[in-house]
Amino acid sequence: MILTVTLNTALDVTYTVADLVPHGRHRVSDVVERPGGKGVNVARVLAALGHPTVVTGFAGGRTGALVRELLAPLGPEDALVPVAGGTRRTVTVVERSSGRTTRLDEPGPEVGPAEWAALLHTYEQLLGGATAVALCGSLPPGIHVGAYAHLVRRARAAGIPVLLDTGGEPLRRGMAARPDFAKPNADELARLTGSREPVRAARDARRRGARSVVASLGADGLVAATEKGTWRAAPPSVVRGNPTGAGDSAVAGLLSGLAEGLAWPERLARAVALSAATVLAPAAGEFDADAYAELLPRVTVESLAPVL
């Protein structure tokens, strides 16, 4: 099974309005509630692709109970650790006229030392049955910035491939722990390396510790710098919709490709197609299956020459 870790789980709430006008009053036409947080979204897509998946992280309060209730029928196994504080909510407002989105993220519950120790115990137990691990998203208050680095080292000690998808100082410290894969977005990659040129930045990020770096470039697809080579993968055209969770679907594509033994170009094509198909879905953690099947053979994957 594939284990996903979401230390800052969420209830994702998506509102659809005609147009979002600052300081105005809006009539909401649609409301969607889904269990969320990056690793939860990854797990839902993996389950939809037929891969056994377990979710761990923290959940607490009435919102946490609702997250677990909504997660139950979706496929991933629930191994979330209870906390005293309430799980956060993320609110995405989608404008029907333009497809533009506005997002509000709550910080998450304060996590104490005993709760962190309980998470570590659960994580160690789950590693025994894992074929790969994804460490995803922000850290809730109370969790030290080296938390992901610690989890990376434990996975590596167990011989389990580990993917890191976070940002800021947790990413910087996590990279030094040498994850097998890192999946920053373009902004996170630029902050890590100081370069806005994605190919150069991805190669530079690899030198900071990760064996492979796959950077999300939004509508432009992905850049991957790996031990096997460097590639750029792009969708056949720009798709418009709600981009929330598109990067998480890319992570699911990479992990499912790893689990199935696919070569890097095939993994990247799957990741890009899933990411684009997620933009066309109504909520994070879902993808338009028909769009995915149509997009996958049309993704372009270009091998890039090594730097001399």
C-alpha positions in Angstrom: 0.0 0.0 0.0 0.9 3.6 -0.4 1.0 5.7 2.7 0.1 9.4 2.6 0.8 11.8 5.6 -1.2 15.0 6.0 -0.2 16.7 9.2 -2.6 19.6 8.5 -5.8 17.9 7.2 -8.7 20.0 6.3 -12.3 20.2 5.3 -12.3 21.6 1.8 -15.3 23.8 1.2 -15.9 25.0 -2.4 -18.4 27.8 -3.1 -19.5 28.7 -6.7 -20.7 32.3 -7.4 -21.4 34.2 -10.6 -18.7 36.8 -9.9 -16.7 37.6 -6.8 -16.9 41.3 -6.0 -14.8 42.5 -3.0 -17.0 43.9 -0.2 -20.1 42.7 -1.9 -22.8 40.2 -1.0 -22.9 37.0 -3.1 -25.5 34.3 -3.8 -23.8 30.9 -3.7 -25.1 28.5 -6.4 -23.2 25.4 -5.3 -21.5 24.2 -2.2 -19.2 21.2 -2.1 -17.6 19.7 1.0 -14.7 17.2 0.8 -12.1 15.8 3.1 -8.9 17.6 2.2 -5.3 18.5 2.8 -2.7 17.6 0.2 -2.0 14.1 1.3 -5.7 13.3 1.6 -6.2 14.5 -1.9 -3.3 12.4 -3.1 -4.8 9.3 -1.4 -8.2 9.9 -2.9 -6.8 10.0 -6.5 -4.6 6.9 -5.8 -7.6 5.0 -4.6 -9.6 6.0 -7.7 -6.7 4.6 -9.8 -7.0 1.3 -7.9 -4.0 1.6 -5.5 -4.5 0.5 -1.9 -3.8 3.7 0.2 -3.7 4.6 3.8 -4.1 8.2 5.2 -2.5 9.3 8.4 -2.1 12.7 10.0 -4.2 14.6 12.5 -7.9 15.1 12.9 -9.9 16.7 15.7 -13.1 18.4 16.8 -16.4 18.5 14.9 -14.6 19.4 11.6 -12.2 16.5 12.0 -15.1 14.1 12.6 -16.8 15.3 9.4 -13.5 14.9 7.5 -13.4 11.2 8.6 -17.1 10.7 7.9 -16.7 12.0 4.3 -13.4 10.1 3.8 -14.9 6.7 4.7 -16.7 5.9 1.4 -13.9 7.2 -0.8 -11.5 4.3 -0.7 -8.4 5.3 1.4 -8.0 3.6 4.8 -8.3 6.0 7.7 -5.4 6.0 10.1 -5.7 9.6 11.3 -4.5 10.4 14.8 -7.0 12.3 17.1 -6.0 15.7 18.5 -7.8 18.0 21.0 -7.9 21.0 18.6 -10.3 21.3 15.7 -9.3 20.4 12.2 -9.1 23.5 9.9 -11.2 24.4 6.9 -10.1 25.7 3.5 -12.6 27.7 1.5 -12.3 28.1 -2.2 -14.6 30.5 -4.1 -15.0 29.7 -7.8 -16.3 32.4 -10.2 -18.6 30.8 -12.7 -18.1 33.6 -15.3 -14.3 33.4 -15.5 -13.2 30.2 -13.7 -11.0 32.2 -11.4 -10.6 31.0 -7.8 -10.0 32.7 -4.4 -8.9 30.6 -1.5 -8.9 31.1 2.3 -6.8 28.7 4.4 -7.2 28.4 8.2 -4.0 27.6 10.2 -5.0 24.3 11.8 -5.1 23.0 15.4 -2.3 23.4 17.9 -0.6 20.0 18.2 1.0 19.0 21.5 4.0 16.8 22.2 1.9 13.8 23.2 -0.1 14.1 20.0 3.1 14.3 17.9 4.4 11.2 19.7 1.2 9.3 18.9 1.6 10.3 15.2 5.2 9.0 15.2 4.0 5.7 16.7 1.3 5.3 14.1 3.7 6.2 11.3 6.3 3.6 12.4 3.6 0.9 12.4 2.3 1.9 9.0 5.8 1.9 7.4 5.9 -1.8 7.9 3.3 -2.4 5.2 4.1 0.6 2.9 5.6 0.4 -0.6 5.9 4.2 -0.8 5.3 7.3 1.4 4.1 10.8 0.5 4.6 13.6 3.0 2.4 16.4 2.0 1.3 19.9 2.9 1.7 22.6 5.6 2.5 22.0 9.2 -0.1 22.8 11.9 0.8 25.1 14.8 3.0 23.3 17.4 4.8 21.1 14.9 8.5 21.9 14.5 9.8 22.9 11.1 12.1 19.8 11.0 9.1 17.4 11.3 9.1 16.3 7.6 12.9 15.8 7.7 12.4 13.5 10.7 9.7 11.5 8.8 11.9 11.4 5.7 14.8 9.9 7.6 12.5 7.3 9.2 11.2 6.2 5.9 14.7 6.0 4.4 15.8 3.9 7.4 13.0 1.5 6.7 14.0 1.3 3.0 10.7 2.9 1.8 10.7 5.4 -1.1 9.5 8.8 0.2 8.1 11.8 -1.7 8.1 15.3 -0.1 5.6 17.9 -1.1 5.7 21.0 1.1 7.3 24.5 1.0 9.4 27.0 2.9 11.7 26.0 5.7 10.0 22.5 6.1 11.0 21.9 2.4 14.5 23.2 2.9 15.1 21.0 5.9 13.3 18.0 4.4 15.5 18.2 1.3 18.6 17.9 3.5 17.2 14.5 4.8 17.5 13.2 1.2 14.0 12.2 0.1 13.7 10.0 -3.0 11.4 12.6 -4.6 10.6 16.3 -4.0 7.6 17.9 -5.7 7.7 21.7 -5.1 5.6 24.1 -7.2 7.3 26.9 -9.2 7.2 29.5 -6.4 8.4 27.0 -3.8 11.2 26.0 -6.1 12.2 29.6 -6.7 12.3 30.3 -3.0 14.4 27.3 -2.3 17.0 27.9 -5.0 16.8 31.6 -5.8 16.2 30.9 -9.5 13.0 31.5 -11.6 14.3 29.4 -14.5 12.6 26.0 -13.7 15.0 23.6 -15.3 18.1 25.2 -13.7 16.2 25.5 -10.4 15.1 21.8 -10.5 18.7 20.7 -11.1 20.0 22.9 -8.4 17.3 21.6 -6.0 18.5 18.0 -6.7 22.0 19.0 -5.5 20.4 20.0 -2.2 19.6 16.4 -1.4 16.6 14.9 -3.2 17.3 12.1 -5.7 14.7 13.5 -8.0 12.9 16.8 -8.2 9.6 17.3 -10.1 8.4 20.9 -10.2 4.8 21.8 -10.9 4.6 24.7 -13.4 0.8 25.2 -13.3 -0.8 25.3 -16.7 2.6 24.7 -18.3 3.0 21.2 -16.8 6.0 19.8 -15.1 9.8 19.8 -15.1 11.7 16.8 -13.7 15.3 16.5 -12.8 16.2 12.9 -11.9 19.1 10.4 -11.9 17.8 9.1 -15.2 17.6 12.5 -17.0 15.7 15.7 -17.2 12.3 16.1 -18.8 9.7 18.7 -19.5 6.1 17.5 -19.7 3.2 19.6 -20.9 -0.6 19.2 -21.6 -1.8 19.6 -25.2 -3.6 22.8 -24.3 -4.4 25.0 -21.4 -7.4 23.8 -19.4 -9.5 26.2 -17.3 -11.4 25.5 -14.1 -10.6 25.0 -10.4 -6.9 24.4 -10.0 -7.2 23.4 -6.3 -5.6 19.9 -5.9 -4.1 19.8 -9.3 -0.6 19.4 -7.8 -1.8 16.7 -5.5 -3.1 14.7 -8.5 0.3 15.1 -10.1 1.8 13.5 -6.9 -0.7 10.7 -7.2 0.4 10.2 -10.8 4.0 10.0 -9.9 3.4 7.5 -7.0 1.1 5.3 -9.0 3.7 5.2 -11.8 6.4 4.3 -9.3 4.2 1.5 -7.9 3.5 0.2 -11.5 7.2 0.3 -12.5 6.6 2.9 -15.2 9.6 4.7 -16.8 10.0 8.4 -16.0 8.4 9.7 -19.2 5.3 7.6 -18.6 5.1 8.7 -15.0 5.3 12.4 -16.0 2.7 12.0 -18.7 0.3 10.5 -16.2 1.0 13.2 -13.6 0.3 16.0 -16.2 -2.9 14.4 -17.5 -4.2 13.8 -14.0 -3.4 17.3 -13.0 -5.2 18.8 -16.0 -8.2 16.5 -15.4 -8.4 17.7 -11.8 -8.7 21.3 -13.0 -11.9 20.2 -14.8 -13.4 18.5 -11.7 -15.6 20.2 -9.2 -13.4 19.7 -6.1 -9.9 18.9 -5.0 -9.2 15.2 -4.7 -11.2 14.4 -7.8 -10.4 14.2 -11.5 -12.5 14.0 -14.7 -11.9 10.4 -15.8 -13.0 11.0 -19.4 -10.8 14.0 -19.7 -7.9 12.1 -18.2 -8.3 9.3 -20.7 -8.4 11.8 -23.6 -5.5 13.9 -22.4 -3.0 11.1 -21.4 -1.9 10.1 -25.0 -1.6 13.8 -26.0 0.8 14.9 -23.2 4.2 15.8 -24.6 7.3 14.7 -22.7 10.5 16.3 -24.0 14.0 15.0 -22.9 16.3 17.9 -22.1 20.0 17.9 -22.7 22.4 17.8 -19.7 24.2 20.9 -18.7 27.8 20.8 -19.9 
